[in-house]
Amino acid sequence: MAREKEIRFSSRTRAVSDQVMKLRQEREVIRRLLAKLPANLQDDADVVALAAAAAEQPVNLVQLIYTANAWEGGSRDFEFSARTMHEHWHAGLASINQAMSNAQLVTENILTGKSAAFDLCPKRGLKRSGPELDC
């Protein structure tokens, strides 16, 4: 039961983040296409509206992948005792510190103005997310 919950929660998180990144990629295509339009179309109301809908700043999404403690089982989605929450917060803080110590990969994307998704894996560190990722 615990493994089934791990898969369900991970799949849901991945689906949402993949959808966000897909929308960002689609908006980038729209911006590239709009940049190719001749000057006489730049003030067209539809072009202006589309440009406004596609406008956004670069984003880097870092997903912290939680590794359950050996004692956690099928109750992790409803067991919120103070001890459990403190352990989760400390694990999250350690993951953030690890991500920040590897921030060069993320900052490269910020400097180039691109958006990207990354996973922080306990075994492999900070990596660009993708189907081949094995945490």
C-alpha positions in Angstrom: 0.0 0.0 0.0 2.9 2.4 0.8 4.5 1.9 -2.6 1.2 2.4 -4.4 0.8 5.7 -2.6 4.4 6.7 -3.5 3.6 6.1 -7.2 0.3 7.9 -7.1 1.6 11.0 -5.4 4.8 11.1 -7.5 2.8 10.7 -10.7 0.4 13.4 -9.8 3.2 15.8 -9.0 5.1 15.0 -12.2 1.9 15.4 -14.3 1.3 18.9 -12.9 4.9 20.0 -13.4 5.1 18.5 -16.9 1.9 20.3 -17.8 3.3 23.6 -16.5 6.5 23.2 -18.5 4.5 22.2 -21.6 2.4 25.4 -21.4 5.6 27.4 -21.0 7.1 25.7 -24.2 3.9 26.5 -26.1 4.1 30.1 -25.1 7.7 30.3 -26.2 6.6 29.0 -29.7 4.0 31.7 -29.8 6.5 34.4 -28.8 8.9 33.2 -31.6 6.1 33.2 -34.1 5.0 36.7 -33.1 8.6 38.0 -33.5 8.5 36.8 -37.1 5.5 38.9 -38.0 6.0 42.0 -40.2 6.0 45.4 -38.4 2.6 46.3 -39.9 0.9 43.5 -37.9 2.6 44.3 -34.5 -0.2 46.7 -33.5 -3.1 44.4 -34.6 -5.4 43.8 -31.7 -5.2 40.0 -32.0 -1.4 40.0 -32.1 -1.3 42.3 -29.0 -3.7 40.0 -27.2 -1.7 36.9 -28.1 1.5 38.6 -27.1 0.1 39.5 -23.7 -1.2 35.9 -23.2 2.2 34.5 -24.1 4.2 36.9 -22.0 6.1 35.4 -19.0 9.4 35.4 -17.3 11.8 32.4 -17.2 11.1 29.8 -14.5 13.2 27.1 -13.1 11.2 24.4 -11.3 13.2 22.3 -8.8 11.3 19.2 -7.5 12.5 17.9 -4.2 12.0 14.1 -4.2 11.2 12.9 -0.7 12.7 9.7 0.5 10.5 8.0 3.1 11.9 6.8 6.4 11.9 3.1 6.9 9.3 3.4 9.6 6.8 5.3 7.3 4.2 3.1 5.8 0.8 3.5 4.3 -0.2 6.2 6.8 2.1 8.9 5.5 -0.7 10.7 3.7 -2.6 11.3 6.9 -0.1 11.0 9.7 0.8 14.6 10.6 2.2 14.4 14.2 4.6 17.1 15.3 7.5 14.6 15.2 6.7 13.5 11.7 6.2 17.1 10.4 9.5 18.2 12.0 11.3 15.3 10.3 9.8 16.2 7.0 10.7 19.9 7.4 14.3 19.0 8.2 14.5 16.6 5.2 13.1 19.4 3.0 15.6 21.9 4.4 18.4 19.5 3.7 17.2 19.0 0.2 17.0 22.8 -0.4 20.5 23.2 0.9 21.7 20.5 -1.5 19.9 22.1 -4.4 21.4 25.5 -3.5 24.9 24.0 -3.3 24.4 22.8 -6.9 22.7 26.0 -8.1 25.1 26.6 -11.0 22.9 24.4 -13.2 19.8 26.4 -12.3 21.6 29.8 -12.7 22.7 28.9 -16.2 19.1 28.7 -17.3 18.3 32.0 -15.6 21.1 33.7 -17.4 20.0 32.3 -20.8 16.4 33.2 -20.1 15.1 29.7 -20.5 12.7 27.7 -18.4 13.6 24.2 -17.2 12.5 21.6 -14.7 15.0 19.9 -12.4 14.8 17.0 -9.9 16.8 16.8 -6.7 17.5 13.1 -6.2 19.0 11.8 -3.0 21.3 9.5 -5.0 22.2 11.6 -8.0 21.9 15.3 -6.9 20.4 18.0 -9.1 19.5 16.8 -12.6 17.3 18.1 -15.4 14.1 16.2 -15.2 13.1 13.7 -17.9 11.8 10.2 -18.4 15.3 8.7 -18.0 15.7 10.1 -14.5 16.4 7.4 -12.0 16.3 8.6 -8.4 
